[in-house]
């Protein structure tokens, strides 16, 4: 595909370490994050997420970038915690992750499940998020098959929310 899905400028763990050791401050991400900032986030991850990151660092980097996009979209809607905005954010993030992972790849779902597997995640919230994530994986695969733009994918996620296909707890 010749659109937003093809960004393969993801640094490996080796490239990150080399950048840091070469004295450029460890600049590693699209928003100019430093290694120290990444470590602060790393400490908040579940054990399953940490395991995924070590096994699939390039995908973890892409999924993190997708998370930033999805957070920005989610903030545009009411219901940031267990509401409409939260549902859209989860669905869109997982759709983007599926696109990044590839058609029918299990990696997006593996990471999504790892993300929801936190001890402080209540059962109702976890079930809501897992449902919305699964709609996202489906829509991500549809985006790949139909060569949707990022805008088309987002519009489809919002339509799914408007049509009641996403769960909310509010």
Backbone as a chain_set.jsonl record, in Angstrom:
{"seq": "XXXXXXXXXXXXXXXXXXXXXXXXXXXXXXXXXXXXXXXXXXXXXXXXXXXXXXXXXXXXXXXXXXXXXXXXXXXXXXXXXXXXXXXXXXXXXXXXXXXXXXXXXXXXXXXXXXXXXXXXXXXXXXXXXXXXXXXXXXXXXXXXXXXXXXXXXXXXXXXXXXXXXXXXXX", "coords": {"N": [[0.836, -1.172, 0.0], [0.457, 2.257, -0.66], [0.209, 4.27, 1.295], [-0.432, 5.682, 4.546], [0.256, 3.392, 5.922], [2.75, 2.42, 5.368], [5.031, 3.336, 6.711], [8.166, 2.709, 7.582], [10.202, 3.521, 9.309], [11.096, 2.752, 11.747], [13.109, 2.555, 14.557], [15.418, 0.046, 15.656], [16.03, -1.713, 18.757], [18.787, -1.818, 18.978], [19.527, 0.362, 17.331], [18.444, 2.457, 18.814], [19.942, 2.303, 21.187], [22.494, 2.775, 20.12], [22.181, 5.402, 19.136], [21.818, 6.734, 21.54], [24.261, 6.23, 22.858], [25.973, 7.525, 21.137], [25.734, 10.133, 21.776], [23.576, 11.825, 21.096], [21.565, 12.302, 22.803], [19.794, 10.23, 22.914], [17.578, 10.381, 21.248], [14.648, 9.089, 20.004], [12.055, 8.847, 19.008], [9.012, 9.757, 17.152], [8.017, 12.018, 18.378], [10.222, 13.098, 19.551], [11.269, 11.732, 21.873], [13.137, 10.81, 24.744], [15.394, 8.268, 25.88], [15.195, 8.035, 28.657], [12.608, 9.018, 29.119], [11.095, 7.084, 27.845], [11.659, 4.924, 29.475], [10.294, 5.64, 31.814], [7.642, 5.326, 30.989], [7.75, 2.607, 30.38], [7.936, 1.421, 32.914], [5.319, 1.45, 33.761], [3.988, -0.508, 32.396], [2.252, -3.641, 31.846], [3.359, -6.966, 32.775], [2.987, -8.685, 30.633], [2.896, -6.896, 28.482], [5.525, -5.902, 28.57], [6.939, -8.233, 27.969], [6.074, -8.629, 25.327], [7.205, -6.374, 24.104], [9.957, -6.925, 24.244], [10.1, -9.143, 22.625], [9.104, -8.219, 20.216], [10.195, -5.581, 19.243], [10.082, -3.636, 17.139], [7.393, -3.648, 16.347], [6.218, -2.904, 18.74], [7.122, -0.297, 18.955], [5.821, 0.876, 16.744], [3.163, 0.429, 17.518], [3.049, 2.034, 19.762], [3.33, 4.581, 18.607], [0.951, 4.573, 17.177], [-0.785, 4.607, 19.309], [-0.506, 7.205, 20.267], [-1.726, 8.653, 18.187], [-4.336, 7.64, 18.385], [-5.051, 8.437, 20.981], [-5.153, 11.219, 20.667], [-7.336, 11.429, 18.941], [-9.373, 10.273, 20.517], [-9.648, 12.202, 22.518], [-11.141, 14.112, 21.342], [-13.755, 13.587, 21.722], [-16.617, 13.257, 23.899], [-16.733, 11.409, 26.992], [-14.286, 10.218, 27.98], [-13.406, 8.295, 29.786], [-14.309, 5.153, 29.854], [-16.424, 5.716, 28.188], [-17.908, 7.02, 25.171], [-15.73, 8.339, 23.802], [-13.556, 6.889, 24.819], [-14.145, 4.333, 23.861], [-13.977, 4.746, 21.077], [-11.281, 5.488, 20.935], [-9.943, 3.092, 21.777], [-10.821, 1.253, 19.818], [-9.921, 2.467, 17.432], [-7.154, 2.599, 17.905], [-6.487, -0.142, 18.002], [-7.262, -0.878, 15.442], [-5.435, 0.594, 13.897], [-3.12, -0.653, 14.849], [-3.507, -3.249, 13.883], [-3.333, -2.795, 11.152], [-0.664, -1.959, 11.034], [0.584, -4.316, 11.843], [-0.179, -6.144, 9.892], [-2.174, -7.976, 7.479], [-4.41, -10.13, 8.983], [-2.542, -10.76, 10.928], [-1.501, -12.008, 14.094], [-0.318, -10.325, 15.92], [-1.212, -7.71, 16.657], [-3.53, -8.225, 18.161], [-2.392, -9.808, 20.156], [-0.8, -7.929, 21.489], [-2.783, -6.099, 22.252], [-4.343, -7.647, 24.013], [-2.397, -8.092, 25.959], [-2.077, -5.511, 26.871], [-4.52, -5.041, 28.126], [-4.365, -6.765, 30.228], [-3.945, -6.065, 33.048], [-3.546, -5.837, 36.547], [-5.099, -3.891, 37.879], [-7.212, -3.403, 36.248], [-10.533, -3.363, 36.013], [-13.075, -5.945, 35.726], [-15.398, -5.398, 34.155], [-14.612, -3.114, 32.739], [-12.374, -4.163, 31.441], [-13.569, -6.146, 29.823], [-15.172, -4.516, 28.194], [-13.173, -3.012, 26.862], [-11.739, -5.089, 25.574], [-13.705, -6.002, 23.82], [-14.108, -3.697, 22.184], [-11.548, -3.454, 21.184], [-11.421, -5.785, 19.632], [-13.239, -5.221, 17.585], [-11.772, -3.254, 16.402], [-9.527, -4.722, 15.399], [-10.763, -6.201, 13.413], [-11.701, -4.108, 11.732], [-9.259, -3.005, 11.037], [-8.156, -5.064, 9.477], [-10.027, -4.974, 7.406], [-9.427, -2.45, 6.405], [-6.901, -2.885, 5.332], [-7.472, -4.82, 3.35], [-9.152, -3.332, 1.689], [-7.719, -1.139, 1.038], [-7.945, 1.322, 2.472], [-7.663, 4.767, 3.329], [-6.114, 6.522, 6.086], [-7.958, 8.346, 7.043], [-10.361, 7.247, 6.06], [-10.439, 4.893, 7.516], [-10.671, 5.902, 10.147], [-13.178, 7.21, 9.944], [-14.775, 4.968, 9.582], [-14.458, 3.656, 12.009], [-15.666, 5.537, 13.729], [-18.254, 5.446, 12.691], [-18.914, 2.825, 13.39], [-19.013, 3.142, 16.161], [-21.107, 5.001, 16.355], [-23.161, 3.445, 15.353], [-23.624, 1.712, 17.392], [-21.972, -0.495, 17.706], [-19.771, -0.574, 19.288], [-18.831, -1.0, 22.698], [-19.814, 0.729, 25.645], [-19.495, 1.933, 29.017], [-20.664, 3.979, 30.41]], "CA": [[0.0, 0.0, 0.0], [1.265, 3.447, -0.749], [-0.316, 5.329, 2.149], [0.136, 5.82, 5.884], [0.617, 2.106, 6.501], [4.063, 1.977, 4.93], [6.126, 3.998, 7.39], [9.052, 1.702, 8.188], [11.35, 4.217, 9.841], [11.132, 2.363, 13.138], [14.446, 2.131, 14.974], [15.517, -1.162, 16.47], [16.637, -1.487, 20.074], [20.202, -1.54, 18.711], [19.624, 1.732, 16.825], [18.159, 3.343, 19.937], [21.117, 2.287, 22.064], [23.587, 3.43, 19.403], [21.903, 6.841, 19.133], [22.055, 7.237, 22.894], [25.689, 6.164, 23.142], [26.677, 8.48, 20.279], [25.634, 11.449, 22.359], [22.514, 12.716, 20.618], [20.524, 12.361, 23.814], [18.899, 9.088, 22.823], [16.339, 10.743, 20.571], [14.239, 7.846, 19.353], [10.677, 8.734, 18.547], [8.469, 10.824, 16.317], [7.81, 13.219, 19.192], [11.515, 13.374, 20.155], [11.337, 11.211, 23.231], [14.453, 10.342, 25.142], [15.389, 6.945, 26.488], [14.714, 8.161, 30.031], [11.156, 9.165, 29.061], [10.559, 5.78, 27.476], [11.765, 4.073, 30.662], [9.206, 6.003, 32.729], [6.448, 4.663, 30.47], [7.983, 1.167, 30.492], [7.665, 0.991, 34.281], [3.876, 1.36, 33.975], [3.424, -1.555, 31.553], [2.039, -4.967, 32.427], [4.419, -7.927, 32.453], [2.724, -9.188, 29.285], [3.325, -5.858, 27.536], [6.988, -5.898, 28.574], [7.357, -9.417, 27.229], [5.836, -8.356, 23.905], [8.181, -5.377, 23.655], [11.251, -7.562, 24.05], [10.007, -10.08, 21.502], [8.709, -7.528, 18.98], [10.44, -4.155, 19.495], [9.641, -2.772, 16.035], [5.94, -3.525, 16.421], [5.904, -2.136, 19.944], [7.366, 1.1, 18.609], [4.722, 1.295, 15.872], [1.931, 0.44, 18.303], [3.113, 3.216, 20.62], [3.02, 5.725, 17.744], [-0.489, 4.482, 16.916], [-1.447, 4.997, 20.553], [-0.521, 8.67, 20.311], [-2.77, 9.084, 17.244], [-5.649, 7.266, 18.922], [-5.323, 9.295, 22.137], [-5.538, 12.533, 20.157], [-8.7, 11.298, 18.414], [-10.273, 10.022, 21.641], [-9.853, 13.443, 23.273], [-12.077, 14.968, 20.606], [-15.112, 13.148, 22.028], [-17.025, 13.099, 25.295], [-16.646, 10.036, 27.501], [-12.889, 9.782, 27.935], [-13.184, 7.13, 30.65], [-15.365, 4.145, 29.706], [-17.514, 6.25, 27.391], [-17.81, 7.041, 23.715], [-14.358, 8.674, 23.405], [-12.706, 5.759, 25.195], [-14.451, 3.243, 22.929], [-13.392, 5.116, 19.79], [-9.821, 5.417, 21.085], [-9.517, 1.687, 21.792], [-11.092, 0.646, 18.52], [-9.037, 3.074, 16.438], [-5.786, 2.169, 18.201], [-6.314, -1.54, 17.595], [-7.343, -0.913, 13.979], [-4.122, 1.035, 13.419], [-2.146, -1.696, 15.167], [-3.708, -4.358, 12.952], [-2.765, -2.362, 9.873], [0.795, -1.993, 11.191], [1.024, -5.715, 11.971], [-0.431, -6.826, 8.625], [-3.431, -8.705, 7.315], [-4.633, -11.325, 9.808], [-1.439, -11.015, 11.859], [-1.966, -12.095, 15.482], [0.47, -9.468, 16.807], [-2.002, -6.607, 17.209], [-4.374, -8.766, 19.225], [-1.518, -10.236, 21.255], [-0.438, -6.759, 22.291], [-4.009, -5.563, 22.844], [-4.663, -8.479, 25.178], [-1.375, -7.82, 26.971], [-2.371, -4.178, 27.419], [-5.691, -5.124, 29.012], [-4.077, -7.716, 31.294], [-3.346, -5.356, 34.175], [-4.272, -6.196, 37.768], [-6.046, -2.86, 38.309], [-8.235, -3.251, 35.218], [-11.759, -4.035, 36.442], [-13.574, -6.927, 34.772], [-16.316, -4.765, 33.202], [-13.797, -2.253, 31.874], [-11.553, -5.035, 30.606], [-14.432, -6.757, 28.802], [-15.526, -3.457, 27.253], [-11.993, -2.712, 26.055], [-11.449, -6.234, 24.704], [-14.698, -5.992, 22.744], [-13.802, -2.596, 21.28], [-10.297, -3.809, 20.514], [-11.693, -6.808, 18.607], [-13.834, -4.513, 16.447], [-10.632, -2.582, 15.769], [-8.731, -5.666, 14.589], [-11.573, -6.493, 12.228], [-11.68, -2.945, 10.848], [-7.894, -2.894, 10.512], [-8.045, -6.018, 8.365], [-10.836, -4.437, 6.305], [-8.67, -1.326, 5.851], [-5.835, -3.452, 4.504], [-8.072, -5.46, 2.169], [-9.814, -2.351, 0.835], [-6.773, -0.046, 0.817], [-8.503, 2.543, 3.012], [-6.765, 5.773, 3.882], [-6.273, 6.673, 7.533], [-9.232, 9.047, 7.245], [-11.459, 6.293, 5.841], [-10.439, 3.987, 8.661], [-11.233, 6.629, 11.288], [-14.617, 7.39, 9.699], [-15.425, 3.673, 9.777], [-14.468, 3.437, 13.462], [-16.694, 6.418, 14.289], [-19.548, 4.889, 12.268], [-19.153, 1.65, 14.247], [-19.432, 3.666, 17.468], [-22.445, 5.605, 16.199], [-24.115, 2.373, 15.087], [-23.768, 0.884, 18.591], [-21.147, -1.708, 17.632], [-18.769, -0.499, 20.336], [-19.402, -1.003, 24.044], [-19.442, 1.767, 26.6], [-20.018, 1.632, 30.36], [-21.34, 5.148, 30.991]], "C": [[0.886, 1.241, 0.0], [0.763, 4.566, 0.139], [0.297, 5.25, 3.54], [0.606, 4.51, 6.493], [2.082, 1.751, 6.292], [5.242, 2.628, 5.639], [6.973, 2.947, 8.112], [10.337, 2.351, 8.685], [11.537, 3.903, 11.318], [12.537, 1.93, 13.534], [14.386, 0.843, 15.787], [16.086, -0.786, 17.83], [18.117, -1.148, 19.901], [20.382, -0.097, 18.242], [19.372, 2.748, 17.934], [19.38, 3.444, 20.843], [22.29, 3.006, 21.406], [23.398, 4.946, 19.397], [22.211, 7.441, 20.499], [23.548, 7.29, 23.206], [26.488, 7.164, 22.312], [26.447, 9.925, 20.696], [24.554, 12.354, 21.803], [21.338, 12.73, 21.583], [19.538, 11.218, 23.741], [17.588, 9.425, 22.166], [15.885, 9.558, 19.73], [12.861, 7.885, 18.726], [10.205, 9.911, 17.734], [8.212, 12.114, 17.081], [9.064, 13.551, 19.994], [11.524, 12.984, 21.631], [12.756, 10.76, 23.51], [14.31, 8.991, 25.819], [14.839, 7.008, 27.906], [13.191, 8.278, 30.072], [10.499, 7.829, 28.752], [10.598, 4.846, 28.675], [10.649, 4.378, 31.653], [7.896, 5.346, 32.286], [6.575, 3.152, 30.666], [7.628, 0.656, 31.886], [6.177, 0.815, 34.55], [3.23, 0.199, 33.22], [3.199, -2.854, 32.333], [3.211, -5.875, 32.048], [4.237, -8.481, 31.038], [3.141, -8.181, 28.219], [4.854, -5.823, 27.44], [7.535, -7.079, 27.792], [7.2, -9.204, 25.722], [6.899, -7.408, 23.355], [9.534, -6.023, 23.393], [11.243, -8.526, 22.871], [9.756, -9.385, 20.164], [8.945, -6.021, 19.104], [9.96, -3.234, 18.376], [8.119, -2.582, 16.064], [5.538, -2.716, 17.639], [6.09, -0.647, 19.679], [6.224, 1.645, 17.743], [3.42, 1.401, 16.658], [1.897, 1.643, 19.243], [2.788, 4.476, 19.809], [1.522, 5.743, 17.421], [-1.287, 4.922, 18.139], [-1.555, 6.514, 20.652], [-1.597, 9.225, 19.376], [-4.152, 8.827, 17.831], [-6.015, 8.118, 20.135], [-5.795, 10.672, 21.679], [-6.966, 12.501, 19.617], [-9.69, 11.129, 19.561], [-10.601, 11.276, 22.43], [-10.847, 14.379, 22.591], [-13.536, 14.659, 20.947], [-15.357, 13.136, 23.528], [-16.819, 11.637, 25.7], [-15.25, 9.472, 27.424], [-12.585, 8.571, 28.784], [-14.421, 6.245, 30.573], [-16.583, 4.634, 28.929], [-17.212, 6.184, 25.902], [-16.368, 7.3, 23.257], [-13.378, 7.547, 23.69], [-12.901, 4.593, 24.225], [-13.828, 3.512, 21.556], [-11.871, 4.987, 19.851], [-9.32, 3.98, 21.031], [-9.677, 1.045, 20.417], [-10.123, 1.169, 17.46], [-7.595, 2.633, 16.654], [-5.56, 0.747, 17.706], [-6.44, -1.707, 16.084], [-6.007, -0.483, 13.377], [-3.053, -0.019, 13.673], [-2.274, -2.879, 14.223], [-3.119, -4.015, 11.593], [-1.241, -2.422, 9.94], [1.333, -3.414, 11.229], [0.842, -6.489, 10.67], [-1.707, -7.645, 8.661], [-3.429, -9.999, 8.117], [-3.469, -11.678, 10.729], [-1.99, -11.071, 13.28], [-1.295, -11.085, 16.416], [-0.326, -8.315, 17.419], [-2.867, -7.102, 18.363], [-3.541, -9.226, 20.412], [-1.149, -9.041, 22.136], [-1.662, -6.15, 22.96], [-4.417, -6.334, 24.083], [-3.674, -8.236, 26.313], [-1.654, -6.48, 27.658], [-3.534, -4.227, 28.412], [-5.451, -6.032, 30.216], [-3.3, -7.047, 32.428], [-4.176, -5.65, 35.421], [-5.331, -5.175, 38.181], [-7.153, -2.604, 37.293], [-9.466, -4.054, 35.634], [-12.34, -4.912, 35.348], [-14.513, -6.296, 33.738], [-15.569, -3.877, 32.219], [-12.946, -3.096, 30.92], [-12.393, -5.653, 29.489], [-14.863, -5.735, 27.749], [-14.356, -3.179, 26.306], [-11.666, -3.851, 25.096], [-12.436, -6.306, 23.542], [-14.357, -4.91, 21.711], [-12.5, -2.831, 20.52], [-10.565, -4.797, 19.379], [-12.372, -6.193, 17.375], [-12.72, -3.796, 15.679], [-9.794, -3.512, 14.914], [-9.46, -5.992, 13.293], [-11.501, -5.326, 11.238], [-10.283, -2.7, 10.266], [-7.666, -3.837, 9.347], [-8.849, -5.542, 7.155], [-10.104, -3.276, 5.618], [-7.562, -1.826, 4.926], [-6.421, -4.012, 3.21], [-8.631, -4.449, 1.179], [-8.959, -1.113, 0.563], [-7.335, 1.307, 1.275], [-7.39, 3.502, 3.426], [-6.973, 5.798, 5.398], [-7.589, 7.381, 7.847], [-10.421, 8.106, 7.077], [-11.568, 5.325, 7.013], [-11.07, 4.674, 9.874], [-12.737, 6.835, 11.121], [-15.373, 6.087, 9.946], [-15.494, 3.326, 11.266], [-15.573, 4.281, 14.1], [-18.089, 5.92, 13.911], [-19.903, 3.667, 13.119], [-19.625, 2.098, 15.631], [-20.847, 4.233, 17.39], [-23.532, 4.56, 15.985], [-24.285, 1.415, 16.27], [-22.95, -0.398, 18.586], [-20.011, -1.719, 18.656], [-19.475, -0.444, 21.676], [-18.911, 0.188, 24.835], [-20.073, 1.422, 27.948], [-20.778, 2.796, 30.957], [-22.826, 5.049, 30.881]], "O": [[1.955, 1.244, 0.61], [0.884, 5.731, -0.239], [1.432, 4.795, 3.691], [1.303, 4.532, 7.507], [2.604, 0.868, 6.972], [6.374, 2.473, 5.182], [6.552, 2.374, 9.117], [11.427, 1.805, 8.508], [12.086, 4.718, 12.059], [13.102, 1.03, 12.912], [13.422, 0.591, 16.51], [16.565, 0.331, 18.025], [18.641, -0.283, 20.603], [21.29, 0.594, 18.704], [20.026, 3.791, 17.979], [19.798, 4.54, 21.217], [23.001, 3.764, 22.066], [24.35, 5.691, 19.629], [22.792, 8.522, 20.598], [24.039, 8.277, 23.754], [27.559, 7.603, 22.73], [26.921, 10.844, 20.029], [24.612, 13.564, 22.023], [20.234, 13.129, 21.212], [18.53, 11.236, 24.447], [16.568, 8.815, 22.489], [16.616, 9.078, 18.864], [12.537, 6.985, 17.951], [10.886, 10.931, 17.629], [8.192, 13.191, 16.486], [8.972, 14.224, 21.021], [11.759, 13.813, 22.511], [13.485, 10.373, 22.596], [13.227, 8.624, 26.276], [14.091, 6.12, 28.315], [12.549, 7.707, 30.954], [9.468, 7.486, 29.331], [9.674, 4.057, 28.876], [10.111, 3.459, 32.271], [7.13, 4.864, 33.12], [5.616, 2.494, 31.072], [7.075, -0.436, 32.018], [5.805, 0.099, 35.48], [2.037, -0.052, 33.39], [3.863, -3.123, 33.334], [3.959, -5.582, 31.115], [5.215, -8.719, 30.33], [3.675, -8.559, 27.176], [5.406, -5.725, 26.344], [8.494, -6.934, 27.034], [8.084, -9.556, 24.941], [7.426, -7.624, 22.264], [10.191, -5.691, 22.406], [12.259, -8.705, 22.199], [10.143, -9.892, 19.111], [7.985, -5.252, 19.074], [9.471, -2.141, 18.659], [7.623, -1.479, 15.832], [4.603, -1.919, 17.568], [5.291, 0.171, 20.136], [5.725, 2.744, 17.984], [2.661, 2.354, 16.483], [0.831, 2.207, 19.491], [2.05, 5.341, 20.281], [0.902, 6.806, 17.396], [-2.344, 5.539, 18.008], [-2.584, 7.041, 21.076], [-2.303, 10.166, 19.737], [-5.029, 9.689, 17.781], [-7.179, 8.483, 20.298], [-6.736, 11.227, 22.247], [-7.723, 13.45, 19.819], [-10.737, 11.777, 19.573], [-11.706, 11.408, 22.957], [-11.335, 15.329, 23.204], [-14.444, 15.373, 20.521], [-14.424, 13.021, 24.323], [-16.742, 10.749, 24.851], [-15.035, 8.389, 26.878], [-11.598, 7.879, 28.533], [-15.455, 6.558, 31.162], [-17.654, 4.031, 29.006], [-16.378, 5.403, 25.446], [-15.844, 6.566, 22.42], [-12.475, 7.284, 22.896], [-11.935, 3.947, 23.819], [-13.23, 2.623, 20.95], [-11.249, 4.447, 18.937], [-8.367, 3.685, 20.31], [-8.77, 0.376, 19.924], [-9.57, 0.391, 16.682], [-6.89, 2.325, 15.693], [-4.55, 0.465, 17.061], [-5.796, -2.581, 15.504], [-5.506, -1.122, 12.452], [-2.188, -0.256, 12.83], [-1.268, -3.453, 13.805], [-2.479, -4.853, 10.959], [-0.598, -2.889, 9.0], [2.415, -3.687, 10.708], [1.624, -7.393, 10.375], [-2.243, -7.959, 9.723], [-2.556, -10.851, 7.948], [-3.419, -12.789, 11.256], [-2.854, -10.271, 13.639], [-1.665, -10.996, 17.586], [-0.125, -7.982, 18.587], [-2.928, -6.469, 19.418], [-3.951, -9.047, 21.559], [-1.18, -9.126, 23.363], [-1.59, -5.729, 24.115], [-4.795, -5.74, 25.093], [-4.058, -8.181, 27.481], [-1.486, -6.342, 28.869], [-3.521, -3.525, 29.423], [-6.269, -6.057, 31.135], [-2.161, -7.408, 32.725], [-5.403, -5.705, 35.339], [-6.348, -5.543, 38.768], [-7.948, -1.681, 37.465], [-9.444, -5.285, 35.609], [-12.122, -4.651, 34.165], [-14.429, -6.63, 32.556], [-15.851, -3.882, 31.021], [-12.82, -2.775, 29.738], [-11.967, -5.677, 28.335], [-14.913, -6.045, 26.559], [-14.537, -3.119, 25.09], [-11.351, -3.608, 23.931], [-12.056, -6.631, 22.417], [-14.323, -5.18, 20.51], [-12.372, -2.452, 19.356], [-10.003, -4.665, 18.292], [-12.101, -6.607, 16.248], [-12.736, -3.747, 14.449], [-9.388, -3.138, 13.813], [-8.859, -6.051, 12.22], [-11.267, -5.533, 10.047], [-10.151, -2.24, 9.131], [-7.057, -3.462, 8.346], [-8.407, -5.688, 6.015], [-10.158, -3.139, 4.396], [-7.323, -1.251, 3.864], [-5.935, -3.722, 2.117], [-8.593, -4.674, -0.031], [-9.417, -0.159, -0.064], [-7.221, 2.308, 0.568], [-6.306, 3.076, 3.824], [-7.896, 5.172, 5.92], [-8.257, 7.04, 8.823], [-11.374, 8.157, 7.854], [-12.669, 4.983, 7.445], [-11.912, 4.084, 10.551], [-13.491, 6.648, 12.076], [-16.49, 6.105, 10.464], [-16.487, 2.762, 11.726], [-16.333, 3.778, 14.928], [-19.006, 5.97, 14.73], [-21.054, 3.496, 13.519], [-20.534, 1.497, 16.204], [-21.679, 3.972, 18.258], [-24.681, 4.756, 16.382], [-25.005, 0.422, 16.166], [-23.211, -1.297, 19.384], [-19.367, -2.747, 18.867], [-20.579, 0.09, 21.786], [-17.759, 0.605, 24.719], [-21.07, 0.702, 28.006], [-21.488, 2.606, 31.944], [-23.539, 5.951, 31.322]]}, "num_chains": 1, "name": "protein.A"}
